Amino acid sequence: LWVLDNPEEAEPHLARSSVLVPNSTDTTFLLGKVRLRLGKNAGAVQALEASVRSLPEDADAHLELGHAYVRTGRYEDALGILKRAQELGCTDAELYYYYGVCLHEMNRYNEAQAQLDYAWRSGVQTLDCIRRLAAVQTRLGRYQEAAELYGYALKGRPDDADLRFMLAVCLKRLGQVDRAMEQYRPVS
């Protein structure tokens, strides 16, 4: 979609269109998505809240608003709107990822682990998902599982010092001090 491929160009056009035709639900929804893509999270929330008011039965609008709430740290609000998206039939793997992010940020680690694991297995195979899932496993004392996830992430980012450090922490907790020390090698 042109709008999402060129968000910098699209955003001012969509903003003008939403003023000229304030009841255009498609324009408001796209404006919210574009603002999310651009990191204009407060503006995204505003547009997506309007979209949800106009489209109260649209699961995608609820999912995107939940995403915007996550981005702005409104985790309780995000959980409520994501639950509504699920009630409306949303089965997108990102729904479970956003649930997991909220629960992780709210220190509800067992619940976060279940949601993030489901999202991961359902196709949300991003570095952030791996990091969060591994961090939750670490918090739950599941160092072997966390070490495997950090190791997996390092295959794609072998010079990532943060991943190496967290892997070393897990290996040390597993009593594998020599392997942990290998993680402190200089990165190229």
Secondary structure in CASP SS format (residue, H / E / C, confidence):
PFRMAT SS
TARGET T0000
AUTHOR 0000-0000-0000
METHOD secondary structure of the structure
MODEL  1
L C 1.00
W H 1.00
V H 1.00
L H 1.00
D H 1.00
N C 1.00
P H 1.00
E H 1.00
E H 1.00
A H 1.00
E H 1.00
P H 1.00
H H 1.00
L H 1.00
A H 1.00
R H 1.00
S H 1.00
S H 1.00
V H 1.00
L H 1.00
V C 1.00
P C 1.00
N C 1.00
S C 1.00
T H 1.00
D H 1.00
T H 1.00
T H 1.00
F H 1.00
L H 1.00
L H 1.00
G H 1.00
K H 1.00
V H 1.00
R H 1.00
L H 1.00
R H 1.00
L H 1.00
G C 1.00
K C 1.00
N H 1.00
A H 1.00
G H 1.00
A H 1.00
V H 1.00
Q H 1.00
A H 1.00
L H 1.00
E H 1.00
A H 1.00
S H 1.00
V H 1.00
R H 1.00
S H 1.00
L C 1.00
P C 1.00
E C 1.00
D C 1.00
A H 1.00
D H 1.00
A H 1.00
H H 1.00
L H 1.00
E H 1.00
L H 1.00
G H 1.00
H H 1.00
A H 1.00
Y H 1.00
V H 1.00
R H 1.00
T C 1.00
G C 1.00
R C 1.00
Y H 1.00
E H 1.00
D H 1.00
A H 1.00
L H 1.00
G H 1.00
I H 1.00
L H 1.00
K H 1.00
R H 1.00
A H 1.00
Q H 1.00
E H 1.00
L C 1.00
G C 1.00
C C 1.00
T C 1.00
D C 1.00
A H 1.00
E H 1.00
L H 1.00
Y H 1.00
Y H 1.00
Y H 1.00
Y H 1.00
G H 1.00
V H 1.00
C H 1.00
L H 1.00
H H 1.00
E H 1.00
M C 1.00
N C 1.00
R C 1.00
Y H 1.00
N H 1.00
E H 1.00
A H 1.00
Q H 1.00
A H 1.00
Q H 1.00
L H 1.00
D H 1.00
Y H 1.00
A H 1.00
W H 1.00
R H 1.00
S C 1.00
G C 1.00
V C 1.00
Q C 1.00
T C 1.00
L H 1.00
D H 1.00
C H 1.00
I H 1.00
R H 1.00
R H 1.00
L H 1.00
A H 1.00
A H 1.00
V H 1.00
Q H 1.00
T H 1.00
R H 1.00
L C 1.00
G C 1.00
R C 1.00
Y H 1.00
Q H 1.00
E H 1.00
A H 1.00
A H 1.00
E H 1.00
L H 1.00
Y H 1.00
G H 1.00
Y H 1.00
A H 1.00
L H 1.00
K H 1.00
G H 1.00
R C 1.00
P C 1.00
D C 1.00
D C 1.00
A H 1.00
D H 1.00
L H 1.00
R H 1.00
F H 1.00
M H 1.00
L H 1.00
A H 1.00
V H 1.00
C H 1.00
L H 1.00
K H 1.00
R H 1.00
L C 1.00
G C 1.00
Q C 1.00
V H 1.00
D H 1.00
R H 1.00
A H 1.00
M H 1.00
E H 1.00
Q C 1.00
Y C 1.00
R C 1.00
P C 1.00
V C 1.00
S C 1.00
END
